[in-house]
Amino acid sequence: MTLAMASGVVPELDPLATISAAAAAGFDAVGLWIEPQNWDPALQRNAAAALRDTGLGLIDVEAIWLRPGRLPDTARRAVDIGIRLGAANALVVSSDPDISASADKFAELCDHAAGAPIRINLEFGPFADISTFEQARAILAEVRQPEAALLFDPYHLFRTGGVLADVQSTAKEKLSYAQICDAMVGPDGLGLIDRALPGEGVLPLGDFLSALPPGIPLSVELRSPTLYAAEPDPLRRACRVAQATRAFLARHYSDA
């Protein structure tokens, strides 16, 4: 199984430093936060060289936002950057509440990626207008291109009212990779308030993993103020996340 570090683990680092931190922490792959307007040929060459030199895979480039109106050229350029770097996936979220319009733009990105070894993944969550599994599923039902995929983040799934059956009911061919993290509740015991290291929160994370296709690549997404405060050094933080996640996965799969 491929275990990747999402860019949100070390958001203060630039792409090159993110690659270095993921490699030093022992991840198999890394995700990169891409800002197309700031991505020049030198950064492209250096990022490609860093991935090659470390041997890391690139699990995704993020985040491509779909907004009301036409699909911007920057969205296509982000996909192009991912393709040139060898990314397996591009992560897309939508702040366009019109499901049909979101589906049209999502389909445009899939068309743009046609023939390239990259999947276009739609992520849902309360931070976006396409916020629930049902909304995301409606978009995937409209988009027929083989590049289209659905990305599950257990934190967003459960805090938007999703259930394990949502994962189980999703066709395997629509799942390219998944995110993994745990979550903590508020002091009143109600509501998920922040992410947590796998095995240190309240999510049914083992059941979530069992609902996914066996061996699916996983990206540890721990964009967490609590974690940042506990481990202000990004390299130490990356190492802690890698160690905790691998320990949890070893426990889960030894019990499977």
N, C-alpha and C positions, 0 to 999 in steps of 0.2 A: 504493500500500500504506500502511495506517495503521500507524504506529510509536508505541507507547505506553510510558510509564515505569511499571513496577509500583511499588507502594508500598514494597516491600522495598529499593529503591535508596536511599531516604531514610527509614528507619524511625524516626528520632528526630524527624521533623517531624509536626505535626498535619495534618489533612486540608486546611485552607486553605493552609498553607505548602507542602504537597506539590503542590497545584495550581499554586501560584506557581512552584515550582522546575521543574516539568515544562514550564511555558510558557516560562520564561526559557531553558531548555536547548534549546528548539526542537522538543519532541515534538509529535505530532499529538493525542495523547490521554494519559490518566493513569488509573491504578488507585488506589482508595482503600481503606485499612484502616478498617473500620467496626466500632465497638463500640456496639451498639444501646442498651445501658444508659446510655451517656453521650451519646447523640445526641439533642439537644433541638431544638425548633423554630427557635431562633436559628441553630444550626449548620446546620440544613437550608437555611434561607434564604440564609445566607452562602455555603455551598458551591455552591448552585445559581447564585447571582450570580457567584461566582468562575469557575465553568465557563463561564457565558454571556459574561462580560467578556473572558476569555482566548481564547474560541473553541475550547477543548479539548473533545474527546469524552471520555466516561467509559467506558473499556473494561471495567472490572469493579469490583465491590465484593467485599471478602474480609475474613476467611475465615469461612465458615459451617461449623461442626463438627457432624458427626453422631456422637452418642455413644450408648452402650447406654441403652435406655429410650425413652420417648416423645420425639417431636420437640418441642423447646422453642419457646415463643412468640418468643424472641429470634431464632431462625432465620428465622421468617416475617417478623419485623420488619426484619431485615437485607435481605431481598428487597424489602420495601416501600420501604425507604430507597433502594435502588438504582433501583427503578422511578420513584420521584418525582424522582430526580436524572437520569434518562435513561440509566442504565447499560445497556450492551449485554449484559453478562454478570454472573452471580453465581458466585463460586468456592466450591466445596464440597469438603471432605475428610471422611473418615470414620474415626473411632477405634472404631467398632463392628465387631468381627471377624466378626460374623454377616452374610454376604453378603445373605441374604434380608431381614434386618431393615434393613440399610443401604439396600437397594433400595426397601423400603417407605417409608422416610423420605425418600429422594431423590425418589420419586414424589410424595410429599405436597408437597414444595417445588415440583415441576413443576406440580402441580395448583393450588397457590397462585398461581403466576405465569401461569396460563393466560390468554391474551388480551392479555397485556402484551408489549411488544417487548423482552423480556429472555430470555436463555438461561441455564439452570441447568447449570453445568459441573462435572463430577466430576474432581478431580485426584487422582492416585495418587503415592505416594512412600514412602520408608522411614520418614518421620516419622509416618506414619499406619498404621492397621491394614489399610486397603485400600491396599496398598503396591505392587502390581504391575499391569502392563497386563492380565494375564489376569483378575485379580480385578475390576478396573474394567470390563473388557469384559463380564464375567458380570452385573454390575449393569445396565449399559446394555442388555443383552439382555432383562432383565426389565422395564425401564421403557420403555414405548411412547410416552410423551408427546412431542410434537414439541419441547417446550422442553428436553429432555434432551440434553446434549452431553458430550463427553470432552475434557479439556484435557491436552495434552502439554507437559511441561517436559523438554527434552533431558537436563538434569542428572539428574533423577529417572529418566527412561526408561533411560538407559544404566547407572546405578549399581544398578538393580534387575534387571539382566539382560535388559532389553528390546533389541529390534533394530529396524532401519529398516522391516522388513516389517510390524511392528506398526502403524506409522503408515500405511504404504501400504494395509494391509488394512482400515483404518477407513473406513466410509462417509463421503463428503464431507459429507452432511447432518448428521452427528454432530460435525462440527468447526466451531466458531464462531470461535475464535481459538486462538493457540498462544503459548507463552512461548519466549523465546530467551535463551541465554547459552552460554558455553563453560565448560570445567572444567579444573582442574589435578589432577595426580596427586601422590601422596605422595613423600617423598624416596627410598623404595625402588622407585619406579616402578610401584607397584601401588596400585590403589584411587583413586577420585576423592575428593579431600579438600575442595575448595572450588570455588566458581564463579569464572569468569574472564571478562574482556571478550571479546566475539565475535572469533574469529581469534587469540586469545592463549592458547588451551588445546589440548586433545588430542581434543576431540569432533569427529566427522565432521559438522560443523554445516552445511556446504554441502549434503551429501547429505540431512540432516534437512529442510532447507528445501525441497529438491527433492521430497521425499516428501509434502509438505503440498499442499493445493489452491493453485493460483496465486492470489496476491493476498490470501491470508488475513491478517487483522490480526495483528500481532505485539506482544507485550508483553515488554519487556526486564526479566527477573527476575534481579537481581544482589544477592540477600541474602547478602553476603559479608564476613566479618570482615577478610579480606585487603584488599578494596577500601576498607572503612571506615578501616582503618589508613593506607592509602596516600593517601586523600583524605578527611581528617576534616571538611572543610567540605562540607555537603550540596549547596550550589548548584554548587560546582566539581565535585563528584562526579557530579551529574546531567548537567552539561555534558560531562564526560569520557565518560560512558556513552553519551550521544547521539552524540557525534562518532565514537567507536570503532565503534558499531553501524552507523551510516549508512555509514561507510567500508567496513566488512565487507560490508554488503548491496550496495553499489555494485560491489565486486569480484565478489561471487557472481553477481549478475544480469548483469554485463557478460560473464561467462564462460559464461552459460547458453545 
